[in-house]
Amino acid sequence: MHRLARWMSLRTCLLALVFTACAREPEHPPWQCNDNFVCDPDENQEVCPSDCVWRDETGEGPGAAVCDAQENWTFVQACLGTCGNGQEDEDETAETCPRDFPGPGCGDGVCAPLEDPARCPTECHPGSCGDGTCELHENAAICAEDCTPGCGDGVCQADEEAACARDCLPCSSDSCVCGDMVCGTGESMMSCPQDCTEPFCGNGVVEEGEPCDDGNDVDTDACTNNCAMATCGDGIVWTGEEQCDNGPDNGLGKACNAMCEASTCGDSDVGPGETCDDGNADDTDDCVACQQASCGDAFVWSGEEDCDDGNEIDTDDCTNACEPADCGDGIVWEGEEECDDGNQVDTDGCSNACLKPRRVIFVTSAEFKGNFNSIALADIQCRTAAMEEGLANHATFKAWLSSPDDWPAARMDTSYLGMYVLVDGTPVAENGWADLIDGTLAHAVDLTELGENVDVAPWTNTKADGTAAGPNHCSFWTSDKAGNQGHYGYTTATNATWTDAMGMAPCDGARSLYCIEDP
């Protein structure tokens, strides 16, 4: 019993000593406490609430039933290792141990609008409250006479220029000297009416009619250069927030959707350059790569096309109608067909197998002097050579020979559209009579009826167009006298000299004849 009384007496003395010591330094400001979460002998709850929590003699008060290291002076030893260790421990609350429950922004040196002295005592304290200026360590909660609720939000409002130094930084450049008649950055109608006579977007001060004013020339941040809050649809891509922004035209059917996300093929939204967007990867339906399926897009449209090679070549294996090339479609399939007249007539210039008719042209193996007596008898020599070699239609062969009153263009089939070939099938002219007389051959007429290659100069007196060449015709091909002459051609030539070498030879010399099948 005596021990208990002595203990209580000692406790009372210590308490008295503490309060007496603390009372001697009332001028000691709380923000200069050592903030060690221990209520030292020269501190008390009144002058140093961050370290001291009191309880009265009845056990009541803010410090009652609190497990808090701030109460070490009450000999509550169990609390010494918890409150103030920077973490939430059992039985601690924001009210009993504020140091372990810091508010947002605590520690940045600025007393923000939502911070209070209990949680951020170092940043938040009355300081010079009442001087008309909201300092960094003050906010509206602890110094309403200096601070407005918006002071500390980083935006210089029109009514904060004088009282909120943290939001309204003083102007320091030459362009913002009040009185220089230039409304510069940091100046406004409120702070410098002699320079600023109306709201000025870009001065860093939010004035009437301006939702924001960040004072910079960056048009892609949260506040545009028009002092408007960045929004989807304003036509300006907000960096980090929007992928695109087409302005008033944003939304469905555009490259940028209503959420300022870039439109892409396959998103089911028809954007610029797209004629469709079915949202699938099927390349055989009616929408391919976000384009309406069509012949020539290189994708076979199921049920509509039989082929699609994606080119504009009408003569390959897939026509420009996206149909497989076929004999009878009226289109010559290159490398596969010689002709295609699109009809079922087998006796015209193109057979039903899409092959052209062929007529043989050769140079006689036999040679003759200029005394045929007539062109008709020269024809007999060609037919005889064809017959003896067993050529088809041997009775239709004619000599490529001219006199003043008769020539090939006048007595042969000039409407022929088929091919002229050598006896081995080599094409000489692939597209009929017109091709034969155009001055250029596909191959020289250098094979005889026997299929032998020769280099000779046959009698012709015929120009490349099939008409008579001149007066050198061995006296109408009746003379074998050396005094008479006749025109000839070259069997090695593919140009006009194949028939008209522009040279003359004596009629007593033996020469071959060109012979052409001509029904």
C-alpha positions as CSV (number, residue, x, y, z in Angstrom):
1,M,0.0,0.0,0.0
2,H,2.8,2.3,0.9
3,R,4.5,1.4,-2.4
4,L,1.4,2.3,-4.4
5,A,1.1,5.7,-2.6
6,R,4.8,6.5,-3.2
7,W,4.3,5.6,-6.8
8,M,1.3,7.8,-7.3
9,S,3.1,10.6,-5.5
10,L,6.1,10.3,-7.8
11,R,3.9,10.3,-10.8
12,T,2.1,13.5,-9.7
13,C,5.5,15.2,-9.2
14,L,6.7,14.3,-12.6
15,L,3.5,15.5,-14.2
16,A,3.8,18.8,-12.4
17,L,7.4,19.1,-13.4
18,V,6.6,18.6,-17.0
19,F,3.8,21.1,-17.2
20,T,5.9,23.6,-15.3
21,A,8.8,23.3,-17.7
22,C,6.5,23.5,-20.7
23,A,4.8,26.6,-19.4
24,R,8.1,28.4,-19.3
25,E,8.4,28.3,-23.1
26,P,5.0,29.2,-24.4
27,E,6.7,31.1,-27.3
28,H,8.2,27.9,-28.6
29,P,6.3,27.5,-31.9
30,P,5.0,23.9,-32.5
31,W,6.6,23.6,-36.0
32,Q,10.0,24.0,-34.3
33,C,9.4,21.0,-32.1
34,N,11.9,18.2,-32.6
35,D,9.1,16.0,-34.0
36,N,10.6,12.9,-32.5
37,F,7.2,11.7,-31.4
38,V,8.3,12.0,-27.8
39,C,6.8,14.6,-25.5
40,D,10.0,16.0,-24.1
41,P,10.1,17.9,-20.7
42,D,10.0,21.3,-22.4
43,E,7.0,20.3,-24.6
44,N,3.3,20.0,-23.9
45,Q,0.2,19.3,-25.9
46,E,-0.6,23.0,-26.2
47,V,2.7,24.1,-27.8
48,C,3.8,20.8,-29.3
49,P,0.7,18.7,-30.3
50,S,2.8,16.7,-32.7
51,D,4.7,15.1,-29.8
52,C,2.3,15.4,-26.9
53,V,-1.1,14.0,-26.2
54,W,-2.6,14.9,-22.8
55,R,-5.1,13.3,-20.5
56,D,-6.6,15.0,-17.5
57,E,-6.5,13.7,-13.9
58,T,-9.8,11.8,-14.4
59,G,-8.3,9.9,-17.3
60,E,-10.3,11.8,-19.8
61,G,-9.0,13.8,-22.8
62,P,-7.5,13.2,-26.3
63,G,-4.8,11.0,-24.9
64,A,-7.1,8.7,-22.9
65,A,-6.8,5.0,-23.6
66,V,-4.3,5.7,-26.4
67,C,-1.5,3.4,-27.2
68,D,0.8,6.1,-28.5
69,A,4.5,6.7,-28.1
70,Q,3.7,10.4,-27.7
71,E,2.6,9.5,-24.2
72,N,5.9,8.2,-23.0
73,W,5.9,10.8,-20.3
74,T,2.9,8.9,-18.8
75,F,5.1,5.8,-18.4
76,V,3.0,3.8,-20.8
77,Q,6.0,1.8,-21.8
78,A,4.0,-0.6,-24.1
79,C,3.5,2.2,-26.6
80,L,7.1,3.4,-27.1
81,G,7.8,1.1,-30.1
82,T,4.8,1.7,-32.2
83,C,3.5,5.2,-32.9
84,G,5.8,7.2,-35.0
85,N,7.5,4.2,-36.6
86,G,6.0,5.2,-40.0
87,Q,3.6,2.3,-40.3
88,E,0.1,1.4,-39.1
89,D,0.1,-0.8,-36.0
90,E,-2.5,-2.6,-34.1
91,D,-4.7,-0.2,-32.0
92,E,-3.4,2.9,-33.8
93,T,-5.7,5.3,-35.7
94,A,-5.3,8.5,-37.6
95,E,-6.6,10.3,-34.5
96,T,-4.3,8.6,-31.9
97,C,-1.2,8.4,-34.1
98,P,-1.4,10.9,-36.9
99,R,2.3,10.5,-37.8
100,D,1.7,7.0,-39.0
101,F,-1.3,8.1,-41.1
102,P,0.1,11.0,-43.2
103,G,-2.2,12.8,-45.6
104,P,-1.7,13.2,-49.4
105,G,1.3,15.3,-50.3
106,C,2.7,15.3,-46.9
107,G,6.4,16.0,-47.0
108,D,6.5,18.2,-50.1
109,G,6.9,21.4,-48.1
110,V,3.5,22.8,-49.2
111,C,0.4,22.9,-47.1
112,A,-2.2,21.7,-49.6
113,P,-5.9,22.6,-49.4
114,L,-6.8,19.1,-48.1
115,E,-3.9,18.8,-45.6
116,D,-4.2,19.6,-41.9
117,P,-1.7,20.3,-39.1
118,A,-2.4,16.9,-37.4
119,R,-1.2,14.9,-40.4
120,C,1.3,17.4,-41.9
121,P,2.5,19.5,-39.0
122,T,5.7,20.4,-40.6
123,E,4.1,21.7,-43.8
124,C,0.9,23.1,-42.2
125,H,0.9,25.6,-39.3
126,P,-0.6,29.1,-38.7
127,G,2.7,30.9,-39.2
128,S,2.1,34.5,-40.1
129,C,-1.6,34.0,-40.4
130,G,-3.4,37.4,-40.8
131,D,-0.9,39.2,-43.0
132,G,-3.1,38.9,-46.1
133,T,-0.9,36.5,-48.0
134,C,-1.5,32.7,-48.2
135,E,2.0,31.3,-47.6
136,L,3.2,27.8,-48.5
137,H,2.6,26.6,-44.9
138,E,-1.0,27.9,-44.7
139,N,-4.3,26.9,-46.2
140,A,-7.9,27.9,-45.8
141,A,-8.5,25.4,-43.0
142,I,-5.9,26.9,-40.6
143,C,-5.8,30.5,-42.0
144,A,-9.1,31.4,-43.6
145,E,-8.4,35.2,-43.4
146,D,-5.4,34.7,-45.8
147,C,-6.3,31.7,-47.9
148,T,-9.2,30.9,-50.2
149,P,-10.2,27.2,-50.7
150,G,-8.7,27.2,-54.2
151,C,-5.3,28.5,-53.2
152,G,-2.8,25.8,-53.6
153,D,-4.4,24.1,-56.7
154,G,-1.6,25.4,-59.0
155,V,-3.9,27.7,-61.0
156,C,-3.8,31.5,-60.6
157,Q,-7.4,32.5,-60.4
158,A,-8.3,36.1,-61.1
159,D,-8.9,36.9,-57.4
160,E,-5.8,35.2,-56.1
161,E,-3.1,37.3,-57.6
162,A,-2.3,39.3,-54.5
163,A,-3.2,36.7,-51.8
164,C,-1.9,33.4,-53.2
165,A,1.7,33.6,-53.9
166,R,2.1,29.9,-54.4
167,D,-0.4,29.9,-57.4
168,C,0.4,33.3,-58.8
169,L,4.1,33.6,-59.3
170,P,5.5,37.1,-59.7
171,C,6.4,38.2,-63.2
172,S,10.1,38.5,-63.7
173,S,10.6,39.0,-67.5
174,D,10.9,42.3,-69.3
175,S,7.6,41.6,-71.1
176,C,5.6,41.6,-67.9
177,V,6.6,44.8,-66.2
178,C,3.4,46.4,-65.0
179,G,3.1,49.8,-66.7
180,D,5.0,49.0,-69.9
181,M,1.7,48.9,-71.8
182,V,2.3,45.3,-72.7
183,C,0.0,42.6,-71.1
184,G,2.7,40.0,-70.4
185,T,2.8,36.6,-68.9
186,G,1.7,36.7,-65.3
187,E,-0.2,40.0,-65.7
188,S,-4.0,40.3,-65.9
189,M,-6.8,42.9,-65.6
190,M,-6.6,42.4,-61.9
191,S,-2.9,42.7,-61.3
192,C,-2.0,45.2,-63.9
193,P,-5.1,47.1,-65.3
194,Q,-2.9,49.7,-67.0
195,D,-1.4,47.0,-69.3
196,C,-4.3,44.5,-69.5
197,T,-7.7,45.9,-70.4
198,E,-9.3,42.6,-71.3
199,P,-8.8,38.9,-70.5
200,F,-5.6,37.7,-72.1
201,C,-5.3,34.0,-72.9
202,G,-1.8,32.8,-72.2
203,N,-0.9,35.0,-69.3
204,G,-1.1,32.1,-66.9
205,V,-4.1,33.7,-65.0
206,V,-7.6,32.2,-65.2
207,E,-9.8,35.2,-66.0
208,E,-13.5,35.7,-66.8
209,G,-14.5,33.5,-69.7
210,E,-11.5,31.2,-69.4
211,P,-11.9,27.7,-68.1
212,C,-8.1,27.4,-67.8
213,D,-4.9,29.4,-68.6
214,D,-1.6,27.5,-68.2
215,G,0.5,30.3,-69.7
216,N,2.3,28.1,-72.2
217,D,2.2,27.7,-75.9
218,V,1.7,23.9,-75.8
219,D,-1.6,23.2,-77.6
220,T,-1.7,19.5,-76.9
221,D,-1.8,19.5,-73.1
222,A,-4.8,19.7,-70.7
223,C,-5.3,23.4,-71.5
224,T,-5.2,24.4,-75.1
225,N,-3.8,27.6,-76.5
226,N,-7.4,28.9,-76.7
227,C,-7.6,28.6,-72.9
228,A,-10.1,25.8,-73.2
229,M,-10.0,22.4,-71.4
230,A,-8.8,19.7,-73.8
231,T,-11.7,17.5,-74.8
232,C,-12.3,14.7,-77.3
233,G,-13.7,16.4,-80.4
234,D,-12.0,19.7,-80.2
235,G,-9.7,18.8,-83.2
236,I,-6.5,18.8,-81.1
237,V,-4.9,15.5,-80.1
238,W,-4.4,15.6,-76.3
239,T,-0.9,14.1,-75.7
240,G,-1.1,10.9,-73.6
241,E,-4.9,11.0,-73.5
242,E,-6.1,10.7,-77.1
243,Q,-5.0,8.7,-80.1
244,C,-6.6,11.1,-82.6
245,D,-9.1,13.9,-82.7
246,N,-10.9,15.0,-85.9
247,G,-12.9,17.8,-84.2
248,P,-16.6,18.2,-85.0
249,D,-16.5,15.3,-87.4
250,N,-15.4,12.8,-84.8
251,G,-17.5,9.6,-84.4
252,L,-18.8,6.7,-86.3
253,G,-17.8,6.5,-90.0
254,K,-14.6,8.5,-89.4
255,A,-10.9,7.6,-88.8
256,C,-11.3,8.7,-85.2
257,N,-14.2,7.4,-83.2
258,A,-16.3,9.2,-80.5
259,M,-13.7,8.3,-77.8
260,C,-10.8,9.7,-79.8
261,E,-9.5,6.3,-80.6
262,A,-8.0,5.7,-84.1
263,S,-10.3,3.8,-86.4
264,T,-8.7,0.6,-87.9
265,C,-9.9,-1.9,-90.5
266,G,-11.7,-4.6,-88.6
267,D,-13.2,-2.5,-85.8
268,S,-16.6,-2.6,-87.5
269,D,-16.5,1.2,-87.9
270,V,-16.4,2.4,-91.5
271,G,-13.5,5.0,-91.5
272,P,-12.0,7.2,-94.2
273,G,-10.7,5.2,-97.2
274,E,-13.0,2.3,-96.2
275,T,-16.1,1.4,-98.1
276,C,-17.1,-1.3,-95.6
277,D,-15.9,-2.8,-92.3
278,D,-17.6,-6.1,-91.3
279,G,-15.3,-6.7,-88.4
280,N,-14.1,-10.1,-89.6
281,A,-11.0,-11.5,-91.3
282,D,-12.9,-13.4,-94.0
283,D,-11.5,-12.5,-97.4
284,T,-14.1,-14.4,-99.4
285,D,-17.2,-12.4,-98.4
286,D,-18.5,-9.1,-99.7
287,C,-16.1,-7.0,-97.6
288,V,-12.3,-7.5,-98.1
289,A,-9.7,-5.4,-96.4
290,C,-12.4,-2.9,-95.6
291,Q,-13.2,-2.5,-99.3
292,Q,-16.4,-3.7,-101.1
293,A,-15.4,-7.0,-102.8
294,S,-15.0,-6.5,-106.5
295,C,-13.5,-8.2,-109.5
296,G,-9.8,-7.4,-109.6
297,D,-9.1,-7.1,-105.9
298,A,-7.2,-10.4,-105.9
299,F,-9.7,-12.2,-103.6
300,V,-12.2,-14.7,-104.9
301,W,-15.6,-13.5,-103.8
302,S,-17.4,-16.7,-102.8
303,G,-20.6,-17.3,-104.9
304,E,-19.8,-14.3,-107.2
305,E,-16.4,-15.0,-108.8
306,D,-14.8,-18.1,-110.2
307,C,-11.3,-16.5,-110.1
308,D,-9.6,-13.2,-109.3
309,D,-5.9,-12.6,-110.1
310,G,-5.9,-9.0,-109.1
311,N,-4.6,-7.6,-112.4
312,E,-6.0,-5.9,-115.4
313,I,-4.6,-8.4,-117.9
314,D,-7.6,-9.8,-119.9
315,T,-5.5,-12.3,-121.8
316,D,-4.2,-14.5,-119.0
317,D,-5.9,-17.5,-117.4
318,C,-8.4,-15.3,-115.5
319,T,-10.2,-12.6,-117.5
320,N,-11.1,-9.2,-116.3
321,A,-14.6,-10.5,-115.7
322,C,-13.1,-12.8,-113.1
323,E,-14.0,-15.9,-115.2
324,P,-11.5,-18.6,-116.2
325,A,-10.2,-18.1,-119.7
326,D,-11.8,-20.4,-122.2
327,C,-12.0,-21.0,-125.9
328,G,-15.1,-19.2,-127.1
329,D,-15.1,-16.3,-124.7
330,G,-14.0,-13.9,-127.3
331,I,-10.6,-13.2,-125.6
332,V,-7.4,-14.7,-126.9
333,W,-5.7,-16.5,-124.1
334,E,-2.1,-15.7,-124.4
335,G,0.2,-18.7,-124.8
336,E,-2.8,-21.0,-125.0
337,E,-5.0,-19.8,-127.9
338,E,-4.1,-18.4,-131.4
339,C,-7.5,-16.8,-131.8
340,D,-10.9,-16.6,-130.1
341,D,-13.8,-15.1,-132.1
342,G,-16.4,-16.1,-129.5
343,N,-18.5,-18.0,-131.9
344,Q,-19.2,-21.7,-132.8
345,V,-18.4,-21.3,-136.5
346,D,-15.6,-23.7,-137.3
347,T,-15.0,-22.6,-140.8
348,D,-14.2,-19.0,-140.3
349,G,-10.8,-17.4,-139.4
350,C,-10.8,-19.1,-136.0
351,S,-11.6,-22.7,-135.4
352,N,-13.7,-23.9,-132.4
353,A,-10.4,-25.1,-130.9
354,C,-9.3,-21.5,-130.9
355,L,-6.7,-22.2,-133.6
356,K,-6.1,-20.1,-136.7
357,P,-6.3,-21.7,-140.1
358,R,-2.9,-22.2,-141.7
359,R,-1.7,-21.7,-145.3
360,V,1.7,-22.9,-146.3
361,I,4.3,-20.7,-148.1
362,F,7.6,-22.1,-149.4
363,V,10.3,-21.5,-151.9
364,T,10.7,-24.1,-154.7
365,S,13.6,-26.4,-154.6
366,A,13.6,-26.3,-158.4
367,E,14.9,-23.2,-160.3
368,F,13.6,-21.7,-163.5
369,K,14.7,-19.2,-166.1
370,G,12.4,-16.3,-166.9
371,N,10.4,-17.9,-169.6
372,F,7.3,-19.2,-167.7
373,N,5.3,-17.9,-170.7
374,S,2.7,-16.6,-168.1
375,I,2.0,-16.3,-164.4
376,A,-0.6,-19.0,-164.7
377,L,2.1,-21.4,-165.9
378,A,4.3,-20.3,-162.9
379,D,1.4,-21.3,-160.7
380,I,1.6,-24.8,-162.3
381,Q,5.2,-25.1,-161.2
382,C,4.2,-24.3,-157.5
383,R,1.3,-26.8,-157.6
384,T,3.5,-29.5,-159.1
385,A,6.1,-29.0,-156.4
386,A,3.4,-29.2,-153.7
387,M,1.8,-32.3,-155.2
388,E,5.0,-34.2,-155.6
389,E,5.8,-33.5,-151.9
390,G,2.3,-34.5,-150.8
391,L,1.3,-31.1,-149.3
392,A,-2.4,-30.6,-148.5
393,N,-4.4,-28.5,-150.9
394,H,-1.6,-28.7,-153.4
395,A,-3.9,-27.6,-156.2
396,T,-4.4,-24.2,-154.6
397,F,-0.8,-23.0,-154.5
398,K,0.0,-19.8,-156.5
399,A,3.3,-18.2,-157.4
400,W,4.3,-14.9,-155.7
401,L,5.0,-13.2,-159.0
402,S,3.9,-10.0,-160.7
403,S,3.6,-8.6,-164.3
404,P,2.2,-5.3,-165.3
405,D,-1.2,-6.7,-165.6
406,D,-1.3,-9.2,-162.8
407,W,0.1,-9.3,-159.2
408,P,-0.6,-11.2,-155.9
409,A,-2.8,-8.5,-154.3
410,A,-5.1,-8.7,-157.3
411,R,-5.4,-12.5,-157.5
412,M,-5.0,-13.8,-154.0
413,D,-7.4,-13.9,-150.9
414,T,-6.7,-10.6,-149.2
415,S,-9.4,-11.2,-146.6
416,Y,-7.5,-14.1,-145.1
417,L,-7.1,-13.8,-141.3
418,G,-5.3,-17.0,-140.5
419,M,-1.6,-17.8,-140.4
420,Y,1.0,-18.2,-143.2
421,V,3.5,-20.9,-142.1
422,L,6.5,-22.7,-143.5
423,V,6.2,-26.5,-144.3
424,D,7.4,-27.3,-140.8
425,G,4.7,-25.0,-139.2
426,T,7.0,-22.0,-138.4
427,P,4.8,-18.9,-138.6
428,V,5.8,-16.4,-141.3
429,A,2.8,-14.1,-140.7
430,E,0.5,-14.9,-137.8
431,N,-2.4,-12.5,-138.6
432,G,-3.4,-13.1,-142.2
433,W,-2.9,-11.2,-145.4
434,A,-2.5,-7.8,-143.7
435,D,0.4,-9.2,-141.6
436,L,2.0,-10.8,-144.7
437,I,2.2,-7.5,-146.6
438,D,3.1,-5.1,-143.8
439,G,6.8,-5.2,-144.7
440,T,7.9,-7.4,-141.8
441,L,7.8,-11.1,-141.5
442,A,7.9,-13.2,-138.4
443,H,10.3,-15.6,-140.1
444,A,12.1,-15.6,-143.4
445,V,10.6,-17.8,-146.2
446,D,13.7,-20.0,-146.3
447,L,12.4,-23.6,-146.5
448,T,11.6,-25.5,-149.7
449,E,8.6,-27.8,-150.2
450,L,11.1,-30.5,-149.1
451,G,11.8,-28.7,-145.8
452,E,15.3,-27.8,-146.9
453,N,16.8,-24.5,-145.8
454,V,18.0,-22.4,-148.7
455,D,19.7,-19.1,-149.3
456,V,18.5,-18.0,-152.7
457,A,17.0,-15.0,-154.6
458,P,13.6,-16.1,-156.1
459,W,11.9,-14.3,-159.0
460,T,9.2,-11.9,-157.7
461,N,8.9,-8.5,-159.4
462,T,6.6,-7.8,-156.4
463,K,6.7,-5.2,-153.8
464,A,6.1,-5.9,-150.1
465,D,2.5,-4.8,-150.4
466,G,1.7,-7.4,-153.0
467,T,1.7,-5.1,-156.0
468,A,3.9,-5.1,-159.1
469,A,7.4,-3.8,-158.6
470,G,8.3,-2.4,-162.0
471,P,9.1,-3.1,-165.7
472,N,11.7,-5.8,-165.0
473,H,9.6,-9.0,-165.5
474,C,11.5,-10.9,-168.2
475,S,9.0,-9.6,-170.8
476,F,5.9,-10.8,-169.0
477,W,7.9,-13.9,-167.9
478,T,8.2,-15.1,-171.4
479,S,11.9,-14.5,-172.0
480,D,15.0,-16.4,-171.1
481,K,17.3,-13.9,-172.9
482,A,20.2,-12.3,-171.1
483,G,19.2,-9.0,-172.4
484,N,16.0,-9.0,-170.4
485,Q,15.9,-8.7,-166.6
486,G,13.6,-9.5,-163.7
487,H,13.2,-8.4,-160.1
488,Y,14.0,-10.8,-157.2
489,G,13.9,-11.1,-153.4
490,Y,16.0,-12.7,-150.6
491,T,15.0,-15.8,-148.8
492,T,17.1,-14.8,-145.8
493,A,15.3,-11.5,-145.2
494,T,12.3,-10.6,-142.9
495,N,12.0,-7.0,-144.0
496,A,10.6,-5.8,-147.4
497,T,13.6,-7.2,-149.3
498,W,12.2,-10.7,-148.8
499,T,10.3,-9.9,-152.0
500,D,11.8,-6.7,-153.3
501,A,15.6,-6.6,-153.2
502,M,15.6,-3.7,-155.6
503,G,17.9,-5.6,-157.8
504,M,17.6,-7.1,-161.3
505,A,19.0,-10.3,-162.7
506,P,19.3,-11.5,-166.4
507,C,16.4,-13.7,-167.4
508,D,18.7,-16.5,-168.7
509,G,19.7,-17.3,-165.1
510,A,17.7,-20.0,-163.2
511,R,16.0,-18.9,-160.0
512,S,13.4,-20.3,-157.5
513,L,9.8,-19.2,-157.0
514,Y,7.8,-18.3,-153.8
515,C,4.7,-20.4,-153.6
516,I,1.6,-19.6,-151.4
517,E,-1.3,-21.8,-150.6
518,D,-4.4,-19.8,-151.6
519,P,-7.7,-21.7,-151.9
